[in-house]
């Protein structure tokens, strides 16, 4: 019988402590669940996700690439060079591939892509959904992950 007495003297405080801990845990979990979870806000510099270039992006790309083109054209005056397109279309791509650069399509494997110049990239708003690249003389907006062409700005890059 001494063991039963000792058990009762130990079990009662343990039961009270365990019940108290359980009650505190339940109350804290309930209070945490009642608080609204803060929504993550997109950075201010990011543009709204869309299916194509925004007007702001188009304006910046055309302005910057036109300025670059004017600077290059001024340097080439009087040199009398011939246009060497090596049988390719006017934008440096074979005509069949150039026609495939359309919204909803994908870039053919192995096609030459270049990143936009650093000064242009720094002026454009951040996009988390797509990347902008140069293909031939076009600037192409490509969806990340799927490589689907979202938009094309034609004939803006002078090679």
N, C-alpha and C positions, 0 to 999 in steps of 0.2 A: 503493500500500500504506500510505501514511502515514495515509490517511483511515480505513482499517480498524483500525489501531492506536488512533487517537484515538477511534473509535466504541466499541471494546471498553473503553477506559479510562473512558468516560463511561457506557456502557450498564450495566456491571456494578454500580456504586453506585446508579444509578437503579432497577435491577431489585431490588436488595436493599431499598431504601427503599420502593418500591411494594409489595413483598411484606409488609414489616413493617406498613405502614399497612393493608393488606388484612386481615392477621391480627388486628390490634388492633380494627378495625371489626367483624369477624365475632365476636370474643370479647365485645365490649361489647354488640352486638345480642343475642347469645345470653344473656348475663347479664341484660339488661333483660327479655327474654321469660320468663326463669325466675322473676322476681319477680312475686308476685301483685299484681294491680291493686286498689287500695283501692276498696271499694264506697262509693258516696255514701249517706250515712245521711240520712233525712228529718229535718227539724227536729223537736225534741221537742214543740213546740206543735202540730204538725200531727196531725190525727186519722187513723186508718186509713181508707183509701179504701173506700167502701162504696156501696151502692145507695140510701141514704137518710140521713135525719138520724140522728145517734147519740142515745143517751139523754141524754148531757151537753148536746148542742145543743138538744134539745127542752126540757129543764129550764131552760136559760138563757133561751131565747126566750120561753117561757111566763112565767117569773118577771119578766123585764124588761118585756115588753109588758103584763102584768097590772098591774105597778106604775105604768106610764105611764097605763093605762086608769083606774086608781083615782084618780090625780091629776086627770085630765081630768074624770071624773065628779063629783068634789068641786067643781070650778069651775062646772059647768053647773047645779047645783041651783037650783030655783026660777025658772028662766028660761022654762019652759013652751014650749019650741020644739017644732015638729013634725018628724017624721021625713021628710025630703025625699029620697026615693030616686029620683025622676024615672023611675019605671017600671022600675027595675032590681031585681035580686034583692036578697036580704038582705045580701049582701056587696059591693054596689056594682057588680056585673057583670051583664050580661044573662044570664038563666038558661041559655041555650044555651052560652055561653062558660064560665060557672061550672061546668057539667057536664063540660067538656073538660079541666079542670084535674085530671088524673089521672096517676098514674105511667105512664111509657111514652109519653105523649102529648107534643105540642109546643105552645108558646104560639102563638095565632093572631097573624099579623102586625099590627102597629099597636096591640097591647094595651098599656095603660098599666102600666108596671112602675116601682117605686120601690126605691131602695136601702134597706137596713135603717138605722135611726138609728145615728149614729157610736158612741154609748155601748154599744149592743148589739153592733155589729161588733167593738169592741175587746175584749169579753168572750168572744166565740166563738173556738174554736180555728181555726187557719188551715186552709184546704182548697185544694189545688192542682187538684183535679179538677172543682170545681163552684162556682157562685155562689149566694148566697141573695138573694132579692128578694121584695118585697111586691107581690102582685097582688090588687087588691080588698081583702078582709079576710083573705087567706091569705098565709102565708109559704111560698114555693116554692123548692125546691132544683133548680137547673138545671145540667145537665152542660155544661161548657165545650166549645165547638167544635161540638157537635151540637144544642144547645138542647133536648135531651130532658128532660122533667120526671122527676126521680129520686124526689122525695117532696113531699108537701104537708102543712102543718099548717093545718087549717081554722079559720076564724073566730077568729083571735087578735088581729087588728088592728082597732081601733075608729077609724073615720074621723071 
